[in-house]
Amino acid sequence: MESPFTVLADPNRRAILSLLANGERSVGDLESALDLSQPSVSKHLRVLRDAGFVDVTIDAQRRVYRIRPEPLQQMDEWMAPFRRYWSAQVDALERHLDGMKSPPANANDKPPRKSR
């Protein structure tokens, strides 16, 4: 079984999950939205299903897919310490930018001269 990060490394699989985040979709709906062939969409859905990211129900002749949140929650928990790190870095950048002087309001305005 592939790691969740390997499964989500494929941009088509991420696009499928993004579409499913808005609600259940059939294979045909996903084909149309992604402009992919039915075999390609089915292949990606099989990988997502095997990794536990999606569930499928059969409705007459249609297969309807939906997101399973548990694998995404596990990934979110794993990423939490890294998010705290980057949040601190972004906060520091914001403080630095706030401390910088503003550029002149008008292109014809010149910055004040430094006294000697």
Wavefront OBJ file of the C-alpha trace (Angstrom):
o trace
v 0.000 0.000 0.000
v 1.299 3.430 -0.962
v 1.790 6.166 1.619
v -0.926 8.853 1.687
v 1.605 11.429 0.502
v 2.561 9.277 -2.485
v -1.107 8.835 -3.362
v -1.707 12.587 -3.219
v 1.461 13.443 -5.147
v -0.503 12.938 -8.359
v -2.212 16.193 -9.432
v -5.189 14.355 -10.953
v -5.906 12.635 -7.638
v -5.699 15.944 -5.799
v -8.093 17.434 -8.364
v -10.519 14.550 -7.824
v -10.421 15.077 -4.058
v -10.976 18.814 -4.545
v -14.086 18.105 -6.586
v -15.327 15.550 -4.062
v -14.814 18.092 -1.269
v -17.887 19.859 -2.685
v -20.004 16.712 -2.553
v -20.523 13.275 -4.045
v -19.780 12.797 -7.742
v -20.151 10.038 -10.289
v -17.315 8.886 -12.525
v -18.984 10.684 -15.448
v -19.151 13.948 -13.483
v -15.453 13.658 -12.660
v -14.591 12.850 -16.299
v -16.359 15.976 -17.505
v -14.932 18.265 -14.854
v -11.350 17.061 -15.314
v -11.400 16.409 -19.066
v -9.918 12.930 -18.485
v -10.914 9.614 -20.014
v -13.141 7.214 -18.087
v -10.341 4.624 -17.709
v -7.998 7.285 -16.344
v -10.548 8.593 -13.816
v -11.378 5.026 -12.776
v -7.685 4.228 -12.278
v -7.191 7.271 -10.025
v -10.375 6.514 -8.098
v -9.205 2.935 -7.528
v -5.922 4.207 -6.056
v -7.794 6.700 -3.855
v -10.236 4.003 -2.748
v -7.461 1.496 -1.974
v -5.693 4.158 0.113
v -8.926 4.898 1.998
v -9.466 8.437 0.699
v -12.813 7.745 -0.980
v -15.825 5.474 -0.613
v -18.069 4.333 -3.445
v -21.750 3.456 -3.518
v -23.586 1.932 -6.441
v -26.742 3.768 -7.449
v -28.441 1.789 -10.244
v -25.885 1.945 -13.086
v -23.774 4.708 -11.528
v -20.911 4.572 -9.071
v -20.970 7.571 -6.770
v -17.816 8.587 -4.897
v -17.377 10.630 -1.724
v -14.447 11.616 0.494
v -13.540 9.666 3.602
v -12.114 12.238 6.041
v -10.055 9.898 8.240
v -6.888 9.707 6.065
v -6.943 13.475 5.615
v -7.277 13.953 9.379
v -4.289 11.673 9.950
v -2.234 13.684 7.467
v -3.347 16.918 9.124
v -2.251 15.616 12.532
v 1.131 14.604 11.132
v 1.596 18.060 9.567
v 0.577 20.028 12.704
v 4.112 20.569 14.067
v 5.287 21.797 10.666
v 2.327 24.147 10.399
v 3.276 25.686 13.758
v 6.815 26.206 12.465
v 5.671 27.924 9.282
v 3.076 29.950 11.151
v 5.824 31.348 13.394
v 7.940 32.138 10.309
v 5.060 33.922 8.574
v 4.318 35.896 11.765
v 7.978 36.994 11.939
v 7.898 38.060 8.290
v 4.719 40.038 8.906
v 6.321 41.843 11.878
v 9.386 42.615 9.762
v 7.302 44.006 6.896
v 5.210 46.088 9.300
v 8.425 47.585 10.668
v 9.696 48.678 7.257
v 9.198 52.253 6.140
v 6.439 52.887 3.620
v 7.445 53.986 0.115
v 6.546 57.509 -0.966
v 2.840 57.950 -1.678
v 3.437 59.614 -5.043
v 6.035 58.748 -7.673
v 7.005 62.462 -7.842
v 7.551 62.595 -4.091
v 11.106 62.085 -3.013
v 12.039 60.313 0.179
v 13.243 62.615 2.949
v 16.947 63.479 2.905
v 19.215 62.135 5.547
v 20.898 64.831 7.574
v 24.653 64.729 7.877
l 1 2 3 4 5 6 7 8 9 10 11 12 13 14 15 16 17 18 19 20 21 22 23 24 25 26 27 28 29 30 31 32 33 34 35 36 37 38 39 40 41 42 43 44 45 46 47 48 49 50 51 52 53 54 55 56 57 58 59 60 61 62 63 64 65 66 67 68 69 70 71 72 73 74 75 76 77 78 79 80 81 82 83 84 85 86 87 88 89 90 91 92 93 94 95 96 97 98 99 100 101 102 103 104 105 106 107 108 109 110 111 112 113 114 115 116
